[in-house]
């Protein structure tokens, strides 16, 4: 990378974050060369827009911003005296990947429409929606008014946009209006606060990184790596775009002058060794100087006050008030999977820096089906495309509950949900009965690792029943479920996956590196480590990290004061010199053990994990499967009630043989 791009130039280094930088070293020739190669590699993945595409986006945003101003004025004219309508303003903000400068070709743009206090949400979904509908450049217009964060979705001149709405307690919203003042949140409704959060977080991240250009290029690489390794999905318990951005921003704070290639190496180095569940924060959370803004302080992540916050496995806090944990969906399995992928990424980065590998190796897509021998297929089906779109999104948001339930089964060491959605082959679509000859389906796979120390056969009936119950009861309550929507779960061996999806999907990506992940151990965030979540106050935590000094060739604080790095050896060690960070909860035994499951002696259907694992077979051994296909460990029959279905299981000479025919 040439110095024209800003990397490698001598410059004053800003100190940002909750600790001193580990190294302020400028890039050397190798760093600049590898950064140039990284850019070329990312171009091969078609990540960067052309100048024409960039200008098209800018023009769309300019026109929509003008549309917002005109709409606010029209609404104002119907509610205010004429002399007050001249300067009411209105403004369109951007956030998400576009605001951070890391959007890809064809990606949508996240936007926020901000209006003054006399314009309300009903106007936004009424007259503003009608104004968009009347514009001949608008297509695919769709309003989701009852969502947790209400949104209007559309395409403008072929570019996809999501538009949120927030009204501020101001008479006017001028062109130079910013959203960084916490007092703007006072007396706002919850939906406006949630809508404002995306813009405030994105702006704060950019303010807290030393050099946005280096940050953006490194973040592009991290996002591509995460997507191709199947760990990019907030809703499924992995990390989403904002969370990856926070981790990259923290790396930039620790190595403020590093080139993007070196930042990528340090990114893996820092977070492979992070002492979870210590939180990742980008700035001090100084609540003493914060003005009174109502009950918003209650939304701030604080394990001292809320017991539920103590059990978050991988806390990564958003930098804008109210500071919240962006990773509350993370489970034991997803955290273990992400850490394992980071370890592999670190090894590849070392090879790249030593000239033993190309950048393309880091971004190679990994074949999910080479990781495991056993899978659960989860099929979401509906009669119509419209119902399927609603139901599929709803089911996806609940899959993490199934993963959590599977994790609590002592026979399962890991449950890995693949974020990729598949379209099942026609022969693999489950039979849902009359009226479902051609249902619209989406298919997910969950890879399983079993604890070989446990018995070879174990029960999953309760976990599947609970998941069905969540889907039906919560779906009805949220109006996301009707009798035409179905969920089917079945056991699938690796050798049979090709019967479910296309050959192209089945063979996609390189073979995964076989590693036993299993349950995490103490020191990397086990349940016992969780129960010992630090109870030191945020102020003490920040004071502890700020008290650590660092220099380029000496040990320096990396995380929250308890992880250090030696630049000379590039090794990370634990620091025992910080008493504030060793202040743990005293009564560990009083904390619930999330993995504690009381055994039930009642004979129940079981999963077999031996070499003779479940397989489809003889008609005389039948299983009526809306839930999971299973076998029984004894010779007696067992009927088990599942919502609207009865589960009849039989065994034949001790071998599990089942079919999906209806049981009488």
C-alpha positions in Angstrom: 0.0 0.0 0.0 1.5 3.3 -1.0 1.8 6.2 1.4 -0.8 8.0 -0.7 -3.4 5.9 1.1 -2.2 7.2 4.5 -0.5 4.0 5.7 3.1 4.2 6.8 3.2 8.0 7.1 4.7 9.6 10.2 1.8 11.2 12.2 0.7 12.0 15.6 -1.0 9.0 17.2 -4.3 9.6 19.0 -4.8 7.5 22.2 -8.3 6.2 22.2 -10.0 3.5 24.3 -9.8 2.3 27.9 -6.1 1.5 27.8 -2.8 2.7 26.3 -1.9 1.3 22.9 0.2 -1.9 22.8 2.3 -0.6 19.9 2.5 2.7 18.0 4.9 1.2 15.4 4.5 2.4 11.8 4.0 -0.2 9.0 7.2 -1.6 7.5 7.7 -2.5 3.9 6.2 -6.0 4.4 3.1 -4.6 6.0 2.5 -2.2 3.1 3.1 -5.0 0.5 0.7 -7.3 2.2 -1.9 -4.6 2.5 -1.7 -4.0 -1.2 -2.1 -7.7 -1.8 -5.1 -7.8 0.6 -6.8 -5.0 -1.4 -6.3 -7.0 -4.6 -7.7 -10.1 -3.0 -10.8 -8.4 -1.7 -11.4 -6.9 -5.2 -11.4 -10.5 -6.5 -14.4 -11.2 -4.2 -16.2 -8.3 -5.9 -16.6 -6.3 -2.6 -15.8 -2.8 -3.9 -18.3 -0.6 -5.8 -17.4 1.1 -9.0 -17.4 4.9 -9.2 -20.7 4.8 -11.1 -22.4 2.6 -8.4 -21.1 4.9 -5.6 -22.4 8.0 -7.3 -25.8 6.3 -7.9 -26.1 5.6 -4.2 -25.2 9.2 -3.3 -27.8 10.5 -5.8 -30.5 8.2 -4.3 -29.7 9.4 -0.8 -29.7 13.0 -1.9 -33.2 12.6 -3.5 -34.6 10.8 -0.5 -33.2 13.5 1.8 -35.0 16.1 -0.3 -38.2 14.0 -0.1 -38.0 13.9 3.7 -37.7 17.7 3.9 -40.7 18.2 1.6 -42.7 15.7 3.6 -41.9 17.3 6.9 -42.9 20.7 5.6 -46.2 19.4 4.3 -47.0 17.7 7.6 -46.0 20.9 9.4 -48.3 23.0 7.3 -51.2 20.9 8.4 -50.3 21.3 12.1 -48.5 24.6 12.6 -48.9 28.3 11.7 -47.5 29.1 8.3 -44.6 31.3 9.7 -43.3 28.3 11.7 -43.1 25.9 8.7 -40.2 27.6 6.8 -37.3 26.1 8.8 -38.8 22.9 10.3 -36.2 20.9 8.4 -36.0 17.1 8.6 -33.0 14.9 7.8 -32.0 11.5 6.5 -29.1 9.8 8.3 -27.3 6.6 7.3 -25.9 3.9 9.5 -24.8 0.3 9.3 -22.2 -0.9 6.8 -22.8 2.1 4.5 -22.0 4.6 7.3 -18.9 2.6 8.3 -17.7 2.6 4.7 -17.7 -1.2 4.4 -20.8 -1.9 2.3 -20.5 -4.3 -0.6 -21.8 -4.2 -4.1 -25.6 -4.5 -4.2 -26.0 -4.2 -0.4 -28.9 -2.3 1.0 -28.5 1.1 2.8 -29.7 1.5 6.3 -31.2 4.9 6.8 -33.0 6.9 9.5 -35.6 9.6 8.9 -35.4 12.2 11.7 -38.3 14.6 12.2 -39.2 17.4 14.7 -41.6 16.8 17.6 -44.9 17.6 15.8 -44.4 14.8 13.2 -45.3 11.4 14.6 -44.9 7.8 13.6 -48.4 7.6 12.2 -47.4 10.4 9.7 -44.4 8.4 8.7 -46.3 5.2 7.9 -49.2 7.3 6.5 -48.4 10.3 4.4 -44.7 9.6 3.9 -45.5 6.0 2.8 -48.0 7.4 0.3 -45.4 9.9 -1.0 -43.0 7.0 -1.6 -45.7 5.0 -3.3 -46.5 7.8 -5.7 -42.8 8.1 -6.8 -42.3 6.1 -10.0 -38.7 5.3 -9.0 -39.9 3.4 -5.9 -40.5 -0.4 -6.2 -41.0 -3.2 -3.7 -42.4 -0.9 -1.1 -43.3 -2.6 2.1 -44.0 -1.2 5.6 -43.4 -3.3 8.8 -45.1 -1.1 11.3 -45.5 -3.6 14.1 -41.8 -4.7 14.2 -39.6 -4.3 17.2 -37.9 -1.5 15.2 -40.5 -0.3 12.7 -39.2 0.1 9.2 -40.2 0.9 5.6 -38.4 -1.3 3.0 -38.1 -0.3 -0.6 -36.0 0.0 -3.7 -35.3 3.4 -5.1 -33.9 3.4 -8.6 -33.0 -0.2 -8.1 -31.1 0.4 -4.8 -32.5 -1.3 -1.7 -33.1 0.8 1.4 -34.4 0.3 4.9 -35.9 3.5 6.4 -36.4 3.8 10.2 -38.1 6.8 11.9 -37.4 8.8 15.0 -38.8 12.1 16.1 -36.8 14.4 18.3 -38.2 16.7 21.0 -37.1 19.7 19.0 -39.0 22.4 17.1 -36.6 22.0 14.1 -34.2 19.5 12.6 -31.6 21.6 10.7 -29.1 20.3 8.1 -26.3 20.3 10.7 -28.2 18.3 13.3 -26.2 15.5 14.9 -27.4 12.7 17.1 -24.5 12.3 19.5 -26.0 14.3 22.4 -27.4 11.9 25.0 -30.0 14.5 26.1 -31.7 14.0 22.7 -33.0 10.7 24.1 -34.8 12.3 27.0 -38.6 11.8 26.9 -38.4 9.9 23.6 -40.6 6.8 23.0 -38.9 3.4 23.0 -39.2 2.9 19.3 -37.5 6.2 18.5 -34.7 5.3 21.0 -34.2 2.0 19.3 -34.3 3.6 15.8 -31.7 6.2 16.8 -29.3 3.6 18.3 -27.9 2.4 15.0 -26.8 5.9 13.9 -25.4 6.8 17.3 -23.4 3.5 17.6 -22.0 3.9 14.0 -20.9 7.5 14.6 -19.3 6.7 17.9 -17.4 3.8 16.5 -15.9 6.0 13.8 -15.1 8.7 16.4 -13.2 6.1 18.5 -10.9 4.6 15.8 -7.6 6.4 15.1 -7.8 6.1 11.3 -11.1 5.2 9.7 -9.5 4.1 6.4 -7.4 1.4 8.0 -10.4 0.4 10.2 -12.7 0.1 7.2 -10.3 -2.1 5.1 -9.6 -4.4 8.0 -13.4 -4.7 8.8 -14.1 -5.6 5.2 -11.7 -8.5 5.5 -13.1 -9.6 8.8 -16.7 -9.6 7.6 -15.8 -11.6 4.5 -13.8 -14.1 6.6 -16.7 -14.5 9.1 -19.3 -15.0 6.4 -17.3 -17.6 4.5 -16.6 -19.4 7.8 -20.3 -19.5 8.8 -20.1 -17.3 11.9 -21.8 -14.1 10.7 -25.3 -14.0 12.1 -26.4 -12.2 15.2 -29.9 -13.8 15.3 -28.4 -17.3 15.3 -26.0 -16.6 18.2 -22.9 -15.6 16.2 -21.8 -12.0 15.7 -23.4 -9.4 13.5 -21.9 -6.6 11.5 -21.9 -4.0 14.4 -20.3 -6.5 16.8 -17.5 -7.4 14.4 -17.0 -3.6 13.8 -16.5 -3.1 17.6 -13.9 -5.9 17.8 -12.0 -4.4 14.8 -12.2 -0.9 16.4 -10.7 -2.2 19.6 -7.9 -3.7 17.7 -7.3 -0.3 16.0 -7.1 1.4 19.4 -4.5 -1.1 20.5 -2.4 -0.7 17.3 -3.3 2.8 16.1 -0.6 3.1 13.4 -0.8 -0.4 12.1 -1.6 -1.2 8.4 -4.8 -3.1 7.6 -2.8 -6.3 7.1 -1.1 -6.0 10.5 -4.4 -5.1 12.1 -5.9 -8.3 10.7 -3.1 -10.3 12.3 -3.5 -8.5 15.6 -7.3 -8.9 15.5 -7.0 -12.7 15.6 -4.1 -12.5 18.1 -6.1 -10.4 20.6 -9.4 -12.1 20.5 -8.1 -15.7 20.4 -6.7 -15.0 23.9 -9.4 -12.7 25.3 -10.5 -13.6 28.8 -14.2 -14.1 28.2 -16.5 -13.1 29.7 -14.7 -9.9 30.5 -16.4 -7.3 28.3 -15.0 -5.6 25.2 -15.5 -1.8 25.5 -14.3 1.1 23.4 -14.5 3.9 25.9 -15.0 4.6 29.6 -18.6 4.2 30.8 -18.5 7.2 33.2 -22.0 7.4 34.5 -21.2 10.0 37.2 -21.0 12.8 34.7 -24.1 11.7 32.8 -27.1 14.0 33.1 -30.5 12.7 34.3 -32.3 11.3 31.3 -35.0 9.3 32.9 -35.0 5.5 33.2 -32.6 5.0 30.2 -29.8 4.2 32.7 -31.7 0.9 33.4 -30.9 -0.2 29.8 -27.1 0.0 30.3 -25.4 -3.4 30.6 -24.4 -3.8 34.3 -23.8 -7.2 35.9 -23.7 -5.5 39.3 -27.4 -4.7 39.0 -29.0 -7.3 36.7 -28.3 -11.0 37.4 -29.0 -11.9 33.8 -26.1 -9.7 32.6 -23.7 -11.9 34.7 -24.5 -14.9 32.5 -23.7 -13.3 29.1 -21.0 -15.4 27.6 -19.2 -12.9 25.3 -20.1 -9.4 26.3 -19.2 -6.8 23.6 -20.7 -3.4 24.5 -22.0 -0.8 22.1 -20.2 2.5 22.6 -23.2 4.8 22.5 -25.5 5.4 25.5 -27.3 3.3 26.6 -24.4 0.9 26.3 -25.8 -2.6 25.7 -24.4 -6.0 25.1 -24.6 -6.7 21.4 -24.0 -10.5 21.9 -26.7 -11.6 24.3 -27.7 -14.3 21.7 -24.3 -16.0 22.0 -24.4 -19.6 23.4 -21.7 -21.9 24.7 -21.6 -23.6 21.3 -21.4 -20.5 19.1 -18.7 -18.9 21.2 -16.6 -22.1 21.1 -17.1 -22.3 17.3 -16.1 -18.6 16.8 -13.0 -18.9 19.0 -12.0 -22.1 17.2 -12.4 -20.3 13.8 -10.3 -17.4 15.1 -7.5 -19.8 16.1 -7.5 -21.2 12.6 -7.5 -17.6 11.3 -4.5 -16.7 13.4 -2.5 -19.7 12.1 -3.3 -18.7 8.5 -2.4 -15.1 9.1 1.0 -16.3 10.5 1.5 -18.3 7.3 0.6 -15.3 5.2 3.1 -13.1 7.0 5.8 -15.8 6.6 5.1 -16.1 2.9 3.7 -19.7 3.2 0.1 -18.8 2.2 -1.9 -16.4 0.0 -4.7 -14.1 1.2 -7.2 -16.3 -0.6 -6.7 -19.1 1.9 -8.0 -16.9 4.7 -11.2 -16.2 2.9 -11.9 -19.6 1.5 -15.5 -20.8 2.1 -15.6 -23.8 4.5 -17.8 -26.8 3.7 -20.0 -27.2 6.8 -20.8 -30.9 6.1 -17.2 -31.9 6.5 -17.2 -30.8 10.1 -19.6 -33.3 11.6 -21.0 -36.8 11.1 -24.4 -36.1 12.6 -26.9 -33.4 11.8 -30.4 -32.2 12.6 -32.3 -30.9 9.6 -34.8 -28.1 10.4 -37.4 -27.5 7.7 -39.6 -24.4 7.8 -42.6 -24.7 5.5 -45.7 -22.6 4.5 -48.4 -22.8 1.8 -47.6 -19.4 0.2 -44.5 -17.3 -0.4 -45.9 -14.4 1.7 -46.5 -16.7 4.7 -43.2 -18.4 4.2 -41.3 -15.1 4.3 -42.9 -14.1 7.6 -42.6 -17.6 9.2 -39.1 -18.3 8.0 -37.8 -15.1 9.7 -39.7 -15.9 12.8 -38.3 -19.5 13.0 -34.8 -18.2 12.4 -35.1 -15.9 15.4 -36.0 -18.8 17.6 -33.4 -21.3 16.5 -31.0 -20.1 19.3 -33.5 -21.5 21.8 -33.2 -24.9 20.2 -29.4 -24.6 20.3 -29.4 -23.7 24.0 -31.7 -26.6 24.8 -29.4 -29.0 22.9 -26.4 -27.7 24.7 -28.0 -28.5 28.1 -28.3 -32.1 27.1 -25.3 -33.7 28.8 -24.7 -36.1 25.8 -24.1 -33.3 23.4 -20.8 -31.5 23.6 -21.6 -29.0 20.8 -24.5 -27.9 18.6 -23.5 -25.9 15.5 -26.2 -24.1 13.5 -25.2 -23.3 9.9 -26.4 -19.8 9.1 -26.8 -20.7 5.4 -30.3 -21.4 4.3 -30.9 -24.2 1.8 -33.8 -25.1 -0.5 -34.5 -28.8 -0.1 -34.7 -31.1 -3.0 -38.3 -32.1 -3.9 -37.7 -35.6 -2.6 -36.5 -34.3 0.7 -39.6 -32.1 1.5 -41.3 -33.6 4.5 -44.9 -34.8 4.1 -47.2 -32.4 5.9 -50.4 -34.0 4.8 -53.3 -32.9 2.5 -53.0 -29.3 1.2 -49.2 -29.4 1.3 -48.3 -30.9 -2.0 -46.0 -28.1 -2.9 -45.1 -26.1 0.2 -42.5 -23.3 0.2 -39.6 -24.5 2.3 -36.4 -23.4 3.8 -33.9 -25.8 5.3 -31.2 -25.4 8.0 -28.7 -27.9 9.3 -27.4 -28.2 12.9 -24.2 -30.2 13.2 -23.8 -32.2 16.4 -20.8 -33.4 18.4 -21.4 -36.0 21.1 -19.7 -36.6 24.4 -18.2 -40.0 23.9 -17.9 -40.5 27.6 -21.7 -40.5 27.8 -23.9 -43.4 26.9 -24.3 -44.0 23.2 -28.0 -43.5 23.3 -29.7 -40.5 24.8 -33.0 -38.5 24.6 -33.9 -35.4 22.7 -37.7 -35.5 23.0 -37.9 -32.7 25.6 -35.7 -30.3 23.6 -37.7 -30.8 20.4 -41.0 -30.6 22.2 -39.9 -27.3 23.8 -38.9 -25.9 20.5 -42.2 -26.8 18.9 -44.0 -25.2 21.9 -42.0 -22.0 21.5 -42.7 -21.7 17.8 -46.5 -22.3 18.2 -47.2 -20.3 21.3 -44.9 -17.4 20.6 -45.9 -17.3 16.9 -49.6 -17.1 17.7 -48.9 -14.3 20.3 -46.8 -12.3 17.7 -49.2 -13.1 14.8 -46.4 -14.9 13.0 -48.1 -18.3 12.9 -51.1 -20.0 11.4 -52.2 -23.5 10.8 -50.6 -23.4 7.3 -47.1 -23.1 8.7 -45.1 -26.2 9.7 -41.7 -27.0 11.2 -40.1 -30.4 10.8 -36.9 -31.7 12.5 -35.2 -34.9 11.5 -31.9 -36.7 12.1 -29.5 -36.8 9.1 -26.2 -38.6 8.7 -23.5 -37.0 6.8 -23.6 -39.6 4.1 -27.3 -38.8 3.5 -27.0 -35.0 3.3 -26.7 -35.2 -0.5 -30.3 -36.6 -0.6 -31.6 -33.3 1.0 -29.9 -30.5 -1.0 -28.3 -30.0 -4.4 -24.9 -31.4 -5.2 -23.6 -27.8 -5.7 -24.7 -26.9 -2.1 -23.4 -30.1 -0.7 -19.9 -29.9 -2.2 -19.5 -26.1 -1.7 -16.3 -24.9 0.0 -13.1 -26.5 1.1 -12.9 -29.3 3.7 -12.9 -28.1 7.3 -10.0 -28.6 9.5 -11.1 -31.3 11.9 -10.9 -30.1 15.5 -12.7 -31.3 18.6 -14.4 -28.2 20.0 -16.7 -29.5 22.7 -17.7 -27.8 25.8 -15.5 -24.9 26.8 -13.3 -25.3 29.8 -12.5 -22.9 32.6 -10.5 -19.9 31.5 -12.3 -19.7 28.1 -15.7 -19.0 29.4 -17.2 -22.2 30.9 -20.4 -22.1 32.8 -18.4 -21.9 36.1 -16.4 -19.1 34.7 -19.7 -17.4 33.7 -21.0 -17.6 37.2 -17.8 -15.9 38.3 -18.5 -12.9 36.1 -16.6 -9.9 37.3 -18.6 -7.8 39.8 -16.2 -4.9 39.7 -17.9 -1.7 38.8 -17.5 -0.3 35.4 -15.6 2.7 36.9 -13.2 0.4 38.6 -12.8 -1.6 35.5 -11.9 1.4 33.5 -9.6 2.7 36.2 -7.8 -0.6 36.2 -7.3 -0.6 32.5 -6.2 3.0 32.4 -3.6 2.4 35.1 -1.7 -0.1 32.9 1.2 1.5 31.1 2.6 0.1 27.8 5.4 0.6 25.4 6.2 -0.8 22.0 8.6 -3.6 23.3 7.2 -4.2 26.7 4.2 -5.9 28.2 1.0 -3.9 27.7 -2.6 -4.1 28.6 -4.7 -5.7 25.8 -8.1 -6.4 27.1 -9.6 -5.1 30.3 -6.4 -5.2 32.1 -5.8 -8.9 32.5 -4.4 -9.8 29.0 -1.0 -8.6 28.0 1.3 -8.9 25.0 5.0 -8.8 24.5 5.7 -7.2 21.1 9.1 -8.8 21.0 7.8 -12.4 21.2 4.2 -11.6 20.0 2.9 -13.9 22.8 0.0 -13.1 25.0 0.1 -13.9 28.7 -2.2 -13.5 31.7 -1.5 -10.6 34.0 -1.7 -11.3 37.7 -1.0 -7.7 38.7 -4.5 -6.3 38.5 -6.5 -6.9 41.7 -9.5 -5.0 40.4 -10.1 -7.5 37.6 -9.9 -10.5 40.0 -12.8 -9.2 42.1 -15.3 -11.9 41.3 -18.7 -12.8 42.7 -18.3 -14.4 46.1 -21.2 -16.8 46.2 -20.5 -18.9 43.1 -22.6 -21.8 44.5 -25.7 -19.7 44.6 -25.6 -19.0 40.9 -27.6 -21.4 38.8 -25.7 -23.9 36.7 -26.9 -23.5 33.1 -25.7 -27.0 32.3 -27.3 -28.7 35.2 -30.0 -31.2 34.0 -31.8 -33.4 36.4 -31.9 -37.0 35.1 -35.3 -38.7 34.5 -35.5 -42.4 34.9 -38.6 -42.7 32.7 -37.9 -44.7 29.5 -38.0 -42.3 26.6 -37.0 -42.2 22.9 -33.3 -41.7 22.4 -30.7 -40.7 19.8 -28.0 -43.2 18.9 -24.5 -41.9 18.2 -22.6 -45.0 17.6 -21.4 -46.3 14.2 -24.8 -47.9 13.7 -26.5 -44.5 13.9 -30.1 -43.8 12.9 -31.0 -44.7 9.3 -34.2 -44.9 7.3 -35.4 -48.5 6.7 -38.0 -51.1 7.2 -41.7 -50.2 7.2 -42.4 -52.4 10.3 -40.4 -49.9 12.4 -42.2 -46.6 12.0 -41.9 -43.1 13.4 -44.5 -40.4 12.9 -42.1 -37.5 12.5 -43.0 -33.9 12.8 -40.4 -33.7 15.5 -37.0 -35.3 15.4 -36.4 -38.9 14.1 -35.2 -41.0 17.0 -34.7 -44.6 18.2 -35.4 -46.2 21.5 -32.8 -47.9 23.8 -35.0 -50.7 25.1 -37.2 -53.3 23.4 -40.5 -51.9 24.6 -42.6 -49.5 22.6 -43.2 -46.0 23.8 -45.7 -43.3 22.9 -44.7 -39.7 23.6 -47.0 -36.8 23.0 -45.7 -34.0 20.8 -47.8 -30.9 19.9 -50.5 -32.3 17.6 -48.5 -35.5 17.0 -47.9 -38.8 18.7 -44.4 -40.3 18.6 -44.3 -44.1 18.3 -40.9 -45.7 18.4 -39.9 -49.3 17.9 -36.6 -51.1 17.8 -35.5 -54.2 15.9 -32.8 -56.4 17.5 -31.3 -53.4 19.1 -30.6 -51.7 15.8 -32.2 -48.3 15.2 -34.3 -48.6 12.0 -37.0 -45.9 11.3 -39.2 -44.5 8.6 -41.2 -41.4 8.2 -44.4 -43.3 7.5 -47.5 -42.5 9.6 -47.8 -44.7 12.7 -51.2 -46.1 13.4 
